[in-house]
Amino acid sequence: MVSARRNIQILIVVLIACNMLFIQVNHVSRVSAQPPPYPPLAPSLFRVVGTSWGSSNLNSSIYAAPGDMNIPLFVTVQNIGNRTATGLSETLVLQEPFTNVSGGRTVSAFYAQDISPGLTATTQFILNIARNASLGVHVLKMETKYLQIVSGVGATLYLNQQISVDLPVLITGTSYATIYSVNLYPSETTPGGNVTISGTIVDTATALLSNTNVSFSSPAFSRGTFIYVGEADPNIPRPFSVTVQVLRTIAEGTYPVEIAATYLDSLGITHITSFRTTLRVIQQVYTPAARSPERGPIEVALNILREIFRFFFGSFGFSVLSD
């Protein structure tokens, strides 16, 4: 009886041990993507292979200039790793002269499709460029986050990855309109005086410019003003003229005057073309009227007598002899 009970206990222990071994082996088979040797998990690296303004197509891209607003920047990156990536998220860390559309210092873009090794992905960022931006190449930091796909027999893993790359962007002085033949009349005025500003704007691009406004500003003006030009056809001059008033309380000196044309191109991007000149303000000099010399009492009496004789007898002349 005791021997049978012992045999039953031994059998139960053996069954438990076999069950635990089966669970462990099954767990290992689910975790392993494929039998050894396992390939190295090299990250899916990305490099920037292209940037363009206005369009992802280089043949239809545009130049970026100081003062441009809501201008699209297209960035193309290539997966140079040996793993497919997905969920690509890019964030540009902006610095002067760039901001996002609300004036902030970061802007992000997302690419939803998988990116296999060797393939590229293009994303779009919308930026503003300060009017005082320097011309040339500016380098921005782009933080890239993505999921690296590791797949095998019975399992697929998604590994978080993050890299940072340098992004060179070019700002040129290219403008799509020109302001010329600017005249201030008069070019020299006094406080409180009026000045008429005239000139011409012409569309130097190959496409129509729309929503064109020309603004006039100066610390010498009592207030700034603008005129609406509307559409500007290529190579057709559009004259403009406006009259502004100078401040009544302003010191004598030479003051800057800025004329700025704001317009939209065919892609809906806002551009600014500026022209600067100067206005001379001088203080008005009041010259008192010349006063006649004072007369003595004898001369005053003689003048009175002369007028009386002229009234009664007509023209009458006499002289006064003095000792």
Rosetta blueprint (number, residue, H / E / L):
1 M L
2 V H
3 S H
4 A H
5 R H
6 R H
7 N H
8 I H
9 Q H
10 I H
11 L H
12 I H
13 V H
14 V H
15 L H
16 I H
17 A H
18 C H
19 N H
20 M H
21 L H
22 F H
23 I H
24 Q H
25 V H
26 N H
27 H H
28 V H
29 S H
30 R H
31 V H
32 S L
33 A L
34 Q L
35 P L
36 P L
37 P L
38 Y L
39 P L
40 P L
41 L L
42 A L
43 P L
44 S L
45 L L
46 F E
47 R E
48 V E
49 V E
50 G E
51 T E
52 S E
53 W E
54 G L
55 S L
56 S L
57 N L
58 L H
59 N H
60 S H
61 S L
62 I E
63 Y L
64 A L
65 A L
66 P L
67 G L
68 D L
69 M E
70 N L
71 I E
72 P E
73 L E
74 F E
75 V E
76 T E
77 V E
78 Q E
79 N E
80 I L
81 G L
82 N L
83 R L
84 T L
85 A E
86 T E
87 G E
88 L E
89 S E
90 E E
91 T E
92 L E
93 V E
94 L L
95 Q L
96 E L
97 P L
98 F E
99 T E
100 N L
101 V L
102 S L
103 G L
104 G L
105 R L
106 T E
107 V E
108 S E
109 A E
110 F E
111 Y E
112 A L
113 Q L
114 D L
115 I E
116 S L
117 P L
118 G L
119 L L
120 T E
121 A E
122 T E
123 T E
124 Q E
125 F E
126 I E
127 L E
128 N E
129 I E
130 A L
131 R L
132 N L
133 A L
134 S L
135 L L
136 G E
137 V E
138 H E
139 V E
140 L E
141 K E
142 M E
143 E E
144 T E
145 K E
146 Y E
147 L E
148 Q E
149 I E
150 V E
151 S E
152 G E
153 V L
154 G L
155 A E
156 T E
157 L E
158 Y E
159 L E
160 N E
161 Q E
162 Q E
163 I E
164 S E
165 V E
166 D E
167 L E
168 P E
169 V E
170 L E
171 I E
172 T L
173 G L
174 T L
175 S L
176 Y L
177 A E
178 T E
179 I E
180 Y E
181 S E
182 V E
183 N E
184 L E
185 Y E
186 P L
187 S L
188 E E
189 T E
190 T L
191 P L
192 G L
193 G L
194 N E
195 V E
196 T E
197 I E
198 S E
199 G E
200 T E
201 I E
202 V E
203 D E
204 T L
205 A L
206 T L
207 A L
208 L L
209 L E
210 S E
211 N E
212 T E
213 N E
214 V E
215 S E
216 F E
217 S E
218 S L
219 P L
220 A L
221 F E
222 S L
223 R L
224 G L
225 T E
226 F E
227 I E
228 Y E
229 V E
230 G E
231 E E
232 A E
233 D L
234 P E
235 N L
236 I L
237 P L
238 R E
239 P E
240 F E
241 S E
242 V E
243 T E
244 V E
245 Q E
246 V E
247 L L
248 R L
249 T L
250 I L
251 A L
252 E L
253 G E
254 T E
255 Y E
256 P E
257 V E
258 E E
259 I E
260 A E
261 A E
262 T E
263 Y E
264 L E
265 D L
266 S L
267 L L
268 G L
269 I L
270 T E
271 H E
272 I E
273 T E
274 S E
275 F E
276 R E
277 T E
278 T E
279 L E
280 R E
281 V E
282 I L
283 Q L
284 Q L
285 V L
286 Y L
287 T L
288 P L
289 A L
290 A L
291 R L
292 S L
293 P L
294 E L
295 R L
296 G L
297 P H
298 I H
299 E H
300 V H
301 A H
302 L H
303 N H
304 I H
305 L H
306 R H
307 E H
308 I H
309 F H
310 R H
311 F H
312 F H
313 F H
314 G L
315 S L
316 F L
317 G L
318 F L
319 S L
320 V L
321 L L
322 S L
323 D L
